[in-house]
Amino acid sequence: MEKIKLNIAGEGYSINTDDEAEYIENLAAEVDGKINEVLRSGGRFSITQAAVLTAFEYADRYKKSEQTCENLRSQIHSYLEDAARSRTDAEIARRENERLQNELKLLKSKK
């Protein structure tokens, strides 16, 4: 576990993490940038209000991402079911083809 020192919205934070330092620093820079964007937006927001609005936006993105992931999982499940049905249909067709070829050979040999 690594301890990383960060600065977000002018405040220092120490975070213990197993993640790569660069990843955590990039997250902190993104959050810092978003908070500063809210502060510069022209509204009279405190740091706390800007942080809450930023957290709300990230929570919204997270929920929408979860919904997208669930939709993708559902589509993949459907595709896998379709693929399984197709394999079964192909096997049935292969067997029928084999049966008909054998029947044809038998009919030709009776001539």
N, C-alpha and C positions, 0 to 999 in steps of 0.2 A: 504494500500500500504506500502510495506517495502523497506527500502533503504539497499542495499547490497554492500559491498566493495569487489572488486575483484582485482586480479593482473594477468594480461595477458602480456606475453612477457616483463616482467619487468616494465610495466606501471600500475599505479593504476587507477581504474575506480569505480565510484559509480553508481549503477543502481537502479532505483525505479521500483518495480515490484509487481504484485499480485501473482506471482508464488512462490512456496516453495523455501526457501533459498538454501536447499540442491540441488534442481534441477538446479538452476542458477549457483551454485558453481561447480557442475559437468560439466555443459556446458562450463564454463570458463576454467576448468581444461583440458577439451578435446581440446578446441581451443588453449590454451597455449601449450599443448603437441604437437599438430599438427604444430604450428608455429615453435616450437623448433626442431621438426623433420626435417622440411624444412631447418632450419638454419644449422643443423648438417649434412645435406645430402651431403656436400662437395662442393656445389655451393657457389659462393660468392654473397649471397643474403643479402640485407638490411632487417631490421625488416619490413619495409613497403612492400618490395617485397614478403617476406615470408607471411605476412598477406594477400596480394592480392592473392597469390597462394593458400593459405588456404581457402580464401573466394571463389575462383573459384572452388575448389574441393567441398566445401559444396554446392555451387550453382548447380554444376553438379549432386550431389547426390539428391538434392531437386527436380530438374527437372525430373530425372529418377524415383524418388519416386512418383511424380505426375502422370507420365505416367503409372506406375505400378498400382496406385490407380484407374486411369481411366479405365485401362484394367480390373481390378477386378470388378469395378462398372458395366461395360458392361457385364461381365460374369454373375454376380449376376442377372442383369436385364434379361438376356437370360434364366437363370435357373428359375427365377420366372415366366417368360412367359411359359416355358416348364411345370412347375408345374401346372399352371393354365389350360393349355391345357389338361394335364393328369387328373386333377380333373374333367374337363368337359367330357372327354372321359369316365372316370370311372362312372360318373353320367349317361351318355347315356347308357353304358353297364348295369348298375344296373337296369335302367328302362326297357331295352329290356329283361333282365333276368326275371324281374317281370312280364312283359307282356307275355313272353313265358310260365312261370310257370302257370299263370292264364289260358292261352290257353290250356295247358296240362290238368289242372284240369277240364276244360270245356269238353274236348274231352273224358277224363276218365269217367266223369259223364254221358255222352251220351251212353256209352256201355250198 
